[in-house]
Amino acid sequence: MWEEGDDYKCGTGHGIGYMLSVHEGPHAIRWIQNPMGRDTVLKSGMLVSDEPGIYREGKYGIRIENILLVRDKLETPDGRFLCFECLTYVPLDEKLILRDEMSEKEIRWLDDYQNKCRTENQA
């Protein structure tokens, strides 16, 4: 969305914990500082939601949400790198997707995700 100059005005994700709060932290993925003034570094083993969305007041809202596990990826002379492992796979309704407006990279991501949904949900 940022590549198109759109901003969805909310954080990309938040912690998932044991208290069953809607936005349980202390960690979050957002482009602005935590309003409570407490930023938390992501660490391997944390769970976080990934829920980008866009909302047009009085028109519509779209959001996709998955749960991710933060994992160690590799360590190099430049530091330690993390990655995300998707834990939830729910297929996207392709009737709502305009493939002709997507880039080749976006289509590859969508096809890979939809295929992963099929294989994960059959296991």
N, C-alpha and C positions, 0 to 999 in steps of 0.2 A: 504494500500500500504506500509505503514511503517513496518507492520509486515513481509512483504516480502523483506524489504530492498530497496524499491523503493521510490523515492522522485519526486514529480511533479514540483518542482522548482518554484512554484508560490504560492501566498496566496490561502487559502481555500475559502475565501469569502470577500465581501466588502459591504459597506453601500449602501442602496437604499434610495434616497431622492427625493426632489422636484425640483432639478435643472436639472435633466435628464442627468447628466454626466455619462459616462460609469463606472467609478470607484468612485462613490461618497462616501465620508466619512462623518465624520472623522474616523469612526471605520472600522476595518478590522479583519479578522481571518487569522493569519499567524504565522509561527514558528520563524520568525526572526523579529527584531525590524523594525518598520515602517521606510522606507528609508528617510522620511522627518523628522524623529526624534520626531514625535508627536504620541504617542500611546494613544488610547482612550479606556476607560473601557466600556464594553457593559452594557447597562441599559435596564430595562423593557420598552417595547414600541418601541425599535429600530427595523428596518428592516435590514436584512443582507442576502446576497446571500450565498448559500452553493454550491460550484462548484469544487469539487475535480476532478482532471484530470491527465492524464499521457501522455506524449509526447515522442516519440522516433524519433529523428531527421532522416529525410529521409524515415521514415517507416509509422508512423501513429500517430494519437492523439485521445484520448477518454476523454470526459468530460460529467458529469451529472450536471445539474444545477437546483436548486430549490430556492425559496424565503422563508425565515424564519422570524417569529416574535419572538423577545426576550421577554420572559415572566418570571414573578416571579414564582418560584416553591415552595419553602418552606424556613423557617427560623429556625435554630437550634442554640444551644449554640456555634456551630462552625462557624456560620455566615449565610448570606443570599445566597440562591442558585437560579440560573436562569435555564431556560430550553428553548428549541426552539420549536415553533409550526410551522409546515410546512403549508404554504399558497398556494403553487402551486403543483398540482399533474399531472404529465405527465407520462403515462406508458412508461416503458423501452422496447425497441425492443428485445424480447427474442431470436430472431434468432442470435443475436450478443453475447449471453451470454453462457458460457460453464459451465453449472451446475455441471458437473462431476469434475470440478476443484474448486468448492466452498465448504466451510465448512457448517456444518448443521446450524450454526448461520447465515451465510451469506444467505443461502437459505431461512431460516425463515424470515429474513429481506426483501428479495426480494419478497417473496410471500405476506407478510403483506403489503408491499408498493404497489404492483400491485393490490391487493384487495381494498386498500384504494383509489387508482386511480379510480377504477370502481365505488365505492360507492359515492365518492365526485363528479365525473363527471356526475353522474345520478341525483344528487340532484338539 
